[in-house]
């Protein structure tokens, strides 16, 4: 029998435990060093990878991120235009907080982005020298993956750039435009919290209603879904003000993440939950209510409950063309399509069993092509589906090295899809590149359909959002409190567009109806 310590535990077991802990510590240190080294390479290459990139350190991490449709002029008038034009526009982001022991908030954040015709280059001091040193070190690999650089090529000067010279190591913050001697300092690149609303528990997800951006639905650690009318709340709450949503949707038994508003019918909302159900709500009775009593959290019962999944429902989405179709995915590895006209259905209209080899975390219907849908999974892949033939995926995108949290189609281009992952990356996929020939060197960087890999985060990327008012601009949030707003260099996607046109290849070549059938 092995000798024991006074607590009665065998000494060899204790030694084994200590060795395992030490090994884990060494592994963590090595991983941190790798992440730091990758980040430094990314930071050096930012002038060539992006038209602009802004990094902001939030007080608390946000699990959710969505652009609001509002845009307004920002900053002082430009002297060159007679004092009428401004070089920046303020866009708004919907975020949340994730903390314990402190008050959580639903937040609206203002982000000043350059107007499309603004040309700004903030390369100064060390930034200029860093850019000069980086010349000849960027390549297609650097464009695809912001975490590596190798062979030489002469990059075109970006129209508007923020670079590593603006990075504050103490604050872990890259202020973006206007942090050095650029045009109108303090205007472009400014990120500021404009509104905070008290939330009960962390904000798992928040989404605004397409028909009225003041109306927001949010999920927290409780089973209920909260409905907010931001126009009825002050910009910043009093310390003693209560938690006061306009409506409380009831129908789930456990918390969840999935939330989606109908783009067709105002006030219709679907949500997924850990209780393996999908609930449909109609919130119009609360949203349109005014006068006395309109401020109270009125309960909104589920119109219908879809019960077909056998495990956690991770995500839901409304079909963009058919107002009655709802998609859901979950930990049972199933993709299900429901008819919202049915009352409390137990069988979906369509179901794909074992659609992935792991939990399915996200689903997104294409905003233009009614037959396309994408899913992202814990098996590290993104899959493309044809709604007319769900027996097998059309395409499997492999490029992430950890589970995929979210997928979303670009609002301006039906062939562009993005995904975020626990591997600290946001990937941009181009369907028009599927099947393109690659050289062995290019193949080492990833599949041909991988257009770009954003490597600016140093922790798991929780969520991201395409900006519908500013093409190719994306906001992404990670678990280490970081918010990044970025726009890849135009030459990266412009070159692809030109290549597709010159070869006759493109989304039409890939997405022809006869090929999808």
C-alpha positions as CSV (number, residue, x, y, z in Angstrom):
1,X,0.0,0.0,0.0
2,X,1.3,3.4,-0.9
3,X,2.4,5.7,2.0
4,X,-0.1,8.4,2.9
5,X,0.1,12.0,4.1
6,X,-1.8,13.1,7.3
7,X,-4.9,13.8,5.2
8,X,-5.0,10.1,4.1
9,X,-4.2,10.8,0.4
10,X,-1.5,8.6,-1.1
11,X,1.8,10.5,-1.6
12,X,2.3,9.2,-5.2
13,X,-1.2,10.4,-6.1
14,X,-0.3,13.8,-4.7
15,X,2.9,13.9,-6.6
16,X,1.2,13.0,-9.8
17,X,-1.4,15.7,-9.3
18,X,1.4,18.3,-8.7
19,X,3.2,17.2,-11.8
20,X,0.0,17.5,-13.9
21,X,-0.6,21.0,-12.5
22,X,3.0,22.0,-13.3
23,X,2.7,20.6,-16.8
24,X,-0.6,22.6,-17.3
25,X,1.2,25.8,-16.1
26,X,4.0,25.3,-18.5
27,X,1.5,24.7,-21.3
28,X,-0.4,27.9,-20.4
29,X,2.8,29.9,-20.4
30,X,3.8,28.6,-23.8
31,X,0.4,29.3,-25.3
32,X,0.5,32.9,-23.9
33,X,3.9,33.4,-25.6
34,X,2.6,32.0,-28.9
35,X,-0.4,34.3,-28.7
36,X,1.8,37.3,-27.9
37,X,4.2,36.5,-30.8
38,X,1.3,36.1,-33.3
39,X,-0.2,39.4,-32.1
40,X,3.0,41.3,-32.6
41,X,3.3,40.0,-36.2
42,X,-0.3,40.9,-36.8
43,X,0.3,44.4,-35.4
44,X,3.3,45.0,-37.6
45,X,1.2,43.9,-40.7
46,X,-1.9,46.0,-40.0
47,X,-1.0,48.8,-42.5
48,X,-1.2,46.2,-45.3
49,X,-4.0,44.0,-44.1
50,X,-6.6,46.7,-43.3
51,X,-8.0,50.0,-44.5
52,X,-8.6,50.7,-40.8
53,X,-8.7,48.8,-37.6
54,X,-9.7,50.1,-34.1
55,X,-9.2,48.3,-30.8
56,X,-11.0,49.4,-27.7
57,X,-10.8,47.9,-24.2
58,X,-14.3,47.6,-22.6
59,X,-14.8,47.7,-18.9
60,X,-16.3,44.2,-19.0
61,X,-16.4,41.6,-21.8
62,X,-19.4,41.5,-24.1
63,X,-20.9,38.2,-25.3
64,X,-23.0,40.0,-27.9
65,X,-22.4,42.5,-30.7
66,X,-24.7,44.0,-33.4
67,X,-24.6,47.2,-35.4
68,X,-27.6,49.5,-35.2
69,X,-28.8,51.1,-38.4
70,X,-28.3,54.7,-37.2
71,X,-25.7,56.9,-38.8
72,X,-25.0,60.6,-38.1
73,X,-22.3,63.2,-38.9
74,X,-19.5,63.4,-36.3
75,X,-16.6,65.7,-35.6
76,X,-15.8,69.3,-36.5
77,X,-16.6,70.6,-40.0
78,X,-13.8,70.2,-42.6
79,X,-12.1,73.5,-43.4
80,X,-11.4,72.3,-47.0
81,X,-15.1,72.0,-47.7
82,X,-16.1,75.5,-46.5
83,X,-17.1,74.2,-43.1
84,X,-20.0,72.0,-44.3
85,X,-18.6,68.5,-44.7
86,X,-17.3,66.3,-41.9
87,X,-14.8,63.6,-42.3
88,X,-16.4,61.1,-39.9
89,X,-19.8,59.5,-39.2
90,X,-21.0,58.1,-35.9
91,X,-22.3,54.5,-36.2
92,X,-23.8,52.7,-33.2
93,X,-23.2,49.3,-31.7
94,X,-25.4,47.3,-29.4
95,X,-23.3,45.5,-26.7
96,X,-23.8,44.0,-23.3
97,X,-21.7,43.2,-20.2
98,X,-20.7,39.9,-18.7
99,X,-19.6,40.1,-15.1
100,X,-20.5,38.7,-11.7
101,X,-20.9,40.6,-8.5
102,X,-21.4,43.8,-10.4
103,X,-24.4,45.4,-12.2
104,X,-24.7,44.3,-15.8
105,X,-25.9,46.6,-18.6
106,X,-27.3,46.6,-22.1
107,X,-25.2,49.2,-23.9
108,X,-25.2,51.4,-27.0
109,X,-21.7,52.4,-28.1
110,X,-20.9,55.2,-30.6
111,X,-18.1,54.4,-33.1
112,X,-16.8,57.2,-35.3
113,X,-15.9,55.7,-38.7
114,X,-14.3,57.6,-41.7
115,X,-16.6,58.6,-44.5
116,X,-16.0,56.6,-47.6
117,X,-14.3,59.4,-49.4
118,X,-12.0,60.2,-46.4
119,X,-8.3,59.5,-46.9
120,X,-6.3,59.3,-43.7
121,X,-2.9,57.9,-43.0
122,X,-1.8,57.9,-39.4
123,X,1.6,56.4,-39.9
124,X,3.9,58.6,-37.8
125,X,7.0,58.1,-35.7
126,X,7.6,54.5,-34.9
127,X,4.5,53.6,-37.0
128,X,6.2,54.9,-40.2
129,X,9.4,53.0,-39.5
130,X,7.4,49.9,-38.7
131,X,5.5,50.2,-41.9
132,X,8.8,50.7,-43.8
133,X,10.3,47.6,-42.2
134,X,7.1,45.6,-42.9
135,X,7.5,46.4,-46.7
136,X,8.6,43.3,-48.5
137,X,7.4,41.1,-45.6
138,X,3.7,41.0,-46.3
139,X,2.3,38.4,-48.7
140,X,-0.9,36.6,-49.6
141,X,-0.3,34.7,-46.4
142,X,-0.3,37.9,-44.4
143,X,-3.5,39.0,-46.1
144,X,-5.2,35.8,-45.4
145,X,-4.0,35.3,-41.9
146,X,-3.2,38.3,-39.7
147,X,-1.0,36.0,-37.6
148,X,1.9,35.3,-40.0
149,X,4.1,36.8,-42.7
150,X,6.8,35.4,-45.0
151,X,7.6,36.0,-48.7
152,X,7.9,39.4,-50.2
153,X,5.6,41.5,-52.4
154,X,5.2,45.2,-52.9
155,X,2.0,46.3,-51.1
156,X,-0.1,49.2,-52.4
157,X,-0.4,52.1,-49.9
158,X,-3.6,51.8,-48.1
159,X,-6.1,54.6,-48.4
160,X,-6.7,54.9,-44.7
161,X,-4.8,53.1,-42.0
162,X,-4.3,52.8,-38.3
163,X,-1.1,51.2,-37.3
164,X,0.8,49.9,-34.3
165,X,2.2,53.3,-33.5
166,X,-1.2,54.1,-32.0
167,X,-1.2,51.0,-29.7
168,X,-1.1,51.8,-26.0
169,X,0.6,48.8,-24.2
170,X,-0.6,50.0,-20.8
171,X,-4.2,50.2,-21.7
172,X,-4.1,47.3,-24.2
173,X,-5.8,49.7,-26.6
174,X,-5.3,50.7,-30.2
175,X,-7.2,54.0,-30.4
176,X,-7.5,54.0,-34.2
177,X,-7.9,57.1,-36.3
178,X,-7.2,60.5,-34.7
179,X,-4.9,59.3,-32.0
180,X,-1.9,60.8,-33.6
181,X,-1.4,63.9,-35.9
182,X,-4.1,62.8,-38.3
183,X,-7.0,64.9,-39.8
184,X,-9.3,66.2,-37.1
185,X,-7.7,64.5,-34.1
186,X,-10.2,62.8,-31.7
187,X,-12.9,62.5,-34.4
188,X,-12.4,59.3,-36.5
189,X,-11.8,56.3,-34.3
190,X,-13.5,57.6,-31.2
191,X,-15.4,54.9,-29.4
192,X,-17.7,55.9,-26.5
193,X,-20.5,54.5,-24.5
194,X,-23.7,56.5,-25.3
195,X,-26.3,54.6,-23.3
196,X,-26.5,52.0,-20.5
197,X,-29.6,50.2,-19.4
198,X,-29.6,48.0,-16.2
199,X,-29.9,44.3,-17.1
200,X,-30.6,41.4,-14.8
201,X,-27.5,39.1,-15.0
202,X,-25.1,39.1,-17.9
203,X,-26.3,39.8,-21.4
204,X,-26.0,36.5,-23.4
205,X,-27.3,38.1,-26.6
206,X,-29.1,41.2,-27.7
207,X,-30.7,42.0,-31.0
208,X,-32.7,45.0,-32.3
209,X,-35.9,44.8,-34.2
210,X,-35.3,45.5,-37.9
211,X,-38.5,47.6,-38.3
212,X,-37.7,49.7,-35.2
213,X,-34.1,49.9,-33.9
214,X,-35.2,51.3,-30.5
215,X,-36.8,47.9,-29.7
216,X,-34.3,45.4,-28.5
217,X,-34.7,41.8,-27.3
218,X,-32.1,40.4,-24.8
219,X,-31.3,37.1,-23.1
220,X,-29.6,36.6,-19.7
221,X,-29.1,33.8,-17.2
222,X,-32.8,33.5,-16.6
223,X,-35.3,31.7,-18.8
224,X,-37.1,34.9,-19.8
225,X,-36.5,37.0,-22.9
226,X,-36.5,40.8,-22.1
227,X,-38.0,43.4,-24.5
228,X,-36.7,46.9,-24.3
229,X,-37.8,50.2,-25.9
230,X,-34.6,52.2,-25.6
231,X,-36.5,55.4,-26.4
232,X,-38.2,55.1,-23.0
233,X,-35.0,54.9,-21.0
234,X,-32.5,57.6,-20.0
235,X,-29.0,57.5,-21.5
236,X,-27.5,56.5,-18.1
237,X,-29.6,55.1,-15.3
238,X,-29.7,56.4,-11.7
239,X,-27.9,54.3,-9.2
240,X,-31.1,53.3,-7.5
241,X,-33.2,52.9,-10.6
242,X,-34.9,49.4,-10.9
243,X,-34.5,46.8,-13.6
244,X,-37.4,47.8,-15.9
245,X,-37.8,46.1,-19.3
246,X,-41.0,47.0,-21.3
247,X,-41.9,43.3,-21.7
248,X,-40.9,39.9,-20.4
249,X,-41.4,36.9,-22.8
250,X,-42.2,33.7,-20.9
251,X,-42.3,30.2,-22.3
252,X,-38.8,28.8,-21.8
253,X,-37.8,26.8,-18.7
254,X,-34.0,27.5,-19.0
255,X,-31.7,30.2,-20.3
256,X,-30.4,30.4,-23.8
257,X,-28.6,32.4,-26.5
258,X,-30.6,32.1,-29.7
259,X,-32.6,35.2,-30.7
260,X,-33.9,36.3,-34.1
261,X,-36.5,39.0,-35.2
262,X,-38.6,38.5,-38.3
263,X,-37.5,40.8,-41.1
264,X,-41.0,40.5,-42.6
265,X,-43.5,40.9,-39.8
266,X,-42.9,43.5,-37.1
267,X,-42.8,42.3,-33.6
268,X,-42.3,38.6,-34.3
269,X,-39.4,37.1,-32.4
270,X,-38.1,33.5,-32.0
271,X,-35.7,32.3,-29.3
272,X,-33.9,29.0,-28.5
273,X,-33.1,27.6,-25.1
274,X,-31.3,25.0,-23.1
275,X,-34.7,23.4,-22.5
276,X,-34.5,22.1,-26.1
277,X,-37.4,24.2,-27.4
278,X,-37.9,27.2,-29.8
279,X,-40.5,29.8,-28.8
280,X,-42.3,32.2,-31.0
281,X,-43.4,35.5,-29.5
282,X,-45.5,38.5,-30.7
283,X,-44.3,41.6,-28.8
284,X,-46.5,44.2,-30.6
285,X,-48.9,44.5,-27.6
286,X,-46.1,45.8,-25.4
287,X,-44.0,47.7,-27.9
288,X,-47.0,49.8,-29.2
289,X,-48.5,50.3,-25.8
290,X,-48.3,53.9,-24.6
291,X,-49.7,55.9,-21.6
292,X,-50.1,54.9,-18.0
293,X,-48.7,51.5,-17.2
294,X,-46.7,51.3,-20.4
295,X,-43.4,51.3,-18.5
296,X,-44.1,48.1,-16.6
297,X,-42.6,44.7,-17.5
298,X,-45.8,43.1,-18.9
299,X,-45.6,39.4,-19.5
300,X,-45.7,38.1,-23.1
301,X,-46.7,34.4,-23.4
302,X,-45.3,32.3,-26.3
303,X,-47.6,32.2,-29.3
304,X,-46.1,28.8,-30.2
305,X,-43.5,26.4,-29.0
306,X,-41.5,24.2,-31.4
307,X,-40.5,21.0,-29.6
308,X,-38.3,18.7,-31.8
309,X,-34.7,19.0,-30.6
310,X,-33.4,16.6,-28.0
311,X,-30.7,18.9,-26.5
312,X,-29.8,22.5,-26.1
313,X,-31.0,24.8,-28.9
314,X,-28.0,27.1,-29.6
315,X,-29.3,29.4,-32.3
316,X,-32.3,30.3,-34.4
317,X,-32.9,32.4,-37.6
318,X,-35.7,33.6,-39.8
319,X,-35.7,32.8,-43.5
320,X,-35.1,36.0,-45.4
321,X,-37.6,35.3,-48.2
322,X,-40.3,33.1,-46.7
323,X,-41.9,34.9,-43.7
324,X,-43.1,31.6,-42.2
325,X,-39.8,29.6,-42.1
326,X,-37.6,29.4,-39.0
327,X,-34.3,27.5,-38.7
328,X,-32.9,26.1,-35.5
329,X,-29.7,24.2,-34.6
330,X,-28.5,22.7,-31.4
331,X,-26.3,20.3,-29.4
332,X,-28.2,17.3,-30.8
333,X,-26.3,18.1,-34.0
334,X,-29.5,18.7,-35.9
335,X,-30.6,21.4,-38.3
336,X,-34.3,21.9,-38.2
337,X,-36.6,24.1,-40.3
338,X,-40.1,25.0,-38.9
339,X,-43.3,26.4,-40.3
340,X,-44.2,29.3,-38.0
341,X,-47.9,29.0,-39.0
342,X,-48.2,25.6,-37.2
343,X,-49.3,25.7,-33.5
344,X,-46.9,24.0,-31.1
345,X,-45.4,21.6,-33.6
346,X,-43.4,18.6,-32.5
347,X,-42.0,17.7,-36.0
348,X,-40.1,20.2,-38.2
349,X,-40.8,20.7,-41.9
350,X,-37.2,19.6,-42.6
351,X,-34.6,18.0,-40.4
352,X,-31.0,17.1,-40.9
353,X,-29.7,14.6,-38.4
354,X,-26.0,14.6,-37.6
355,X,-25.4,17.6,-39.8
356,X,-22.1,18.1,-38.1
357,X,-19.7,15.9,-36.0
358,X,-20.2,18.2,-33.0
359,X,-22.6,20.7,-31.4
360,X,-24.0,23.2,-33.9
361,X,-23.7,26.7,-32.5
362,X,-25.0,28.9,-35.3
363,X,-27.3,29.1,-38.3
364,X,-27.7,31.9,-40.9
365,X,-30.0,32.1,-44.0
366,X,-28.6,33.9,-47.0
367,X,-30.2,37.4,-47.3
368,X,-30.4,37.2,-51.2
369,X,-30.4,33.5,-52.3
370,X,-33.4,31.8,-50.8
371,X,-31.9,28.4,-51.1
372,X,-28.7,28.9,-49.2
373,X,-28.0,28.5,-45.4
374,X,-24.8,28.2,-43.4
375,X,-24.1,26.5,-40.1
376,X,-21.1,26.7,-37.7
377,X,-20.2,23.9,-35.3
378,X,-18.0,22.8,-32.5
379,X,-16.4,20.4,-35.0
380,X,-14.4,23.5,-36.2
381,X,-16.2,23.7,-39.6
382,X,-18.7,25.9,-41.4
383,X,-21.1,24.1,-43.7
384,X,-23.1,25.4,-46.7
385,X,-26.6,23.9,-47.3
386,X,-29.0,23.9,-50.2
387,X,-32.5,24.2,-48.8
388,X,-33.9,22.1,-51.7
389,X,-31.6,19.1,-51.0
390,X,-30.6,18.8,-47.4
391,X,-29.3,15.2,-47.6
392,X,-25.7,16.5,-47.6
393,X,-24.0,19.8,-47.3
394,X,-23.0,21.6,-50.6
395,X,-19.6,22.6,-49.1
396,X,-17.6,22.3,-45.9
397,X,-15.3,25.2,-45.0
398,X,-12.3,24.1,-43.0
399,X,-9.9,26.7,-41.7
400,X,-10.7,27.3,-38.0
401,X,-8.7,25.4,-35.4
402,X,-11.3,25.5,-32.7
403,X,-15.1,25.5,-32.4
404,X,-17.1,28.0,-34.5
405,X,-19.4,30.2,-32.4
406,X,-21.2,32.2,-35.0
407,X,-21.8,32.6,-38.8
408,X,-23.3,35.5,-40.6
409,X,-23.7,36.5,-44.3
410,X,-22.4,39.9,-45.6
411,X,-25.4,42.2,-46.2
412,X,-23.8,43.7,-49.3
413,X,-22.6,40.6,-51.1
414,X,-24.5,37.3,-51.3
415,X,-21.3,35.2,-51.8
416,X,-19.5,36.5,-48.7
417,X,-19.8,34.7,-45.4
418,X,-18.0,35.3,-42.1
419,X,-17.5,33.2,-39.0
420,X,-15.9,33.7,-35.6
421,X,-14.3,31.0,-33.4
422,X,-12.7,30.1,-30.1
423,X,-9.4,30.0,-32.1
424,X,-9.3,33.9,-31.7
425,X,-10.1,34.4,-35.4
426,X,-12.8,35.8,-37.6
427,X,-12.8,34.2,-41.0
428,X,-14.1,35.7,-44.2
429,X,-15.2,33.1,-46.8
430,X,-15.9,33.8,-50.5
431,X,-18.2,31.3,-52.2
432,X,-17.1,32.5,-55.7
433,X,-13.7,31.0,-55.0
434,X,-14.9,27.5,-54.3
435,X,-13.0,25.1,-56.5
436,X,-10.4,27.6,-57.7
437,X,-7.0,26.1,-58.4
438,X,-4.2,26.9,-55.9
439,X,-0.5,26.6,-55.9
440,X,1.0,24.4,-53.2
441,X,2.3,27.5,-51.5
442,X,-1.2,29.1,-51.4
443,X,-2.7,25.9,-50.2
444,X,-0.6,26.0,-47.1
445,X,-2.4,29.3,-46.1
446,X,-5.8,27.7,-46.3
447,X,-8.5,26.6,-48.8
448,X,-9.2,28.9,-51.8
449,X,-12.6,30.1,-50.4
450,X,-10.9,31.6,-47.4
451,X,-10.6,35.2,-48.4
452,X,-9.3,36.7,-45.1
453,X,-8.5,35.6,-41.5
454,X,-8.7,38.4,-38.9
455,X,-6.1,37.7,-36.2
456,X,-6.3,40.8,-34.1
457,X,-7.9,39.2,-31.0
458,X,-5.9,37.4,-28.3
459,X,-8.9,35.6,-26.8
460,X,-11.9,33.7,-28.0
461,X,-14.2,35.7,-30.3
462,X,-17.7,35.7,-28.8
463,X,-19.6,37.5,-31.5
464,X,-19.3,39.8,-34.5
465,X,-21.5,41.9,-36.8
466,X,-21.4,43.2,-40.3
467,X,-22.1,46.9,-40.7
468,X,-24.9,47.3,-43.2
469,X,-24.1,51.0,-43.6
470,X,-20.4,50.6,-44.3
471,X,-19.4,47.8,-46.6
472,X,-16.8,45.3,-45.4
473,X,-16.7,46.9,-41.9
474,X,-17.0,44.4,-39.1
475,X,-17.2,44.7,-35.3
476,X,-16.0,41.8,-33.2
477,X,-15.8,41.2,-29.4
478,X,-13.7,38.7,-27.5
479,X,-13.6,37.3,-24.0
480,X,-10.7,39.5,-22.9
481,X,-12.9,42.7,-22.9
482,X,-11.7,43.8,-26.4
483,X,-13.9,45.4,-29.0
484,X,-12.4,45.6,-32.5
485,X,-13.8,47.5,-35.5
486,X,-12.0,46.7,-38.7
487,X,-12.2,46.9,-42.5
488,X,-9.8,44.7,-44.5
489,X,-7.7,46.3,-47.2
490,X,-9.7,47.0,-50.3
491,X,-7.0,45.5,-52.6
492,X,-7.7,42.1,-51.0
493,X,-11.3,41.8,-52.0
494,X,-11.1,44.1,-55.0
495,X,-8.4,41.8,-56.6
496,X,-10.7,38.8,-56.1
497,X,-13.6,40.7,-57.7
498,X,-11.5,41.5,-60.7
499,X,-10.1,37.9,-61.0
500,X,-13.6,36.5,-60.9
501,X,-14.8,38.9,-63.6
502,X,-11.8,38.3,-65.9
503,X,-12.1,34.5,-65.6
504,X,-15.9,34.4,-65.9
505,X,-16.0,32.8,-62.5
506,X,-18.0,34.2,-59.6
507,X,-21.0,33.7,-57.6
508,X,-23.2,33.0,-60.7
509,X,-20.8,30.3,-61.7
510,X,-21.0,28.7,-58.2
511,X,-24.7,29.3,-57.4
512,X,-26.4,28.5,-60.7
513,X,-29.8,26.9,-60.0
514,X,-29.1,23.8,-62.1
515,X,-25.9,23.2,-60.1
516,X,-27.8,23.5,-56.8
517,X,-30.5,21.1,-57.8
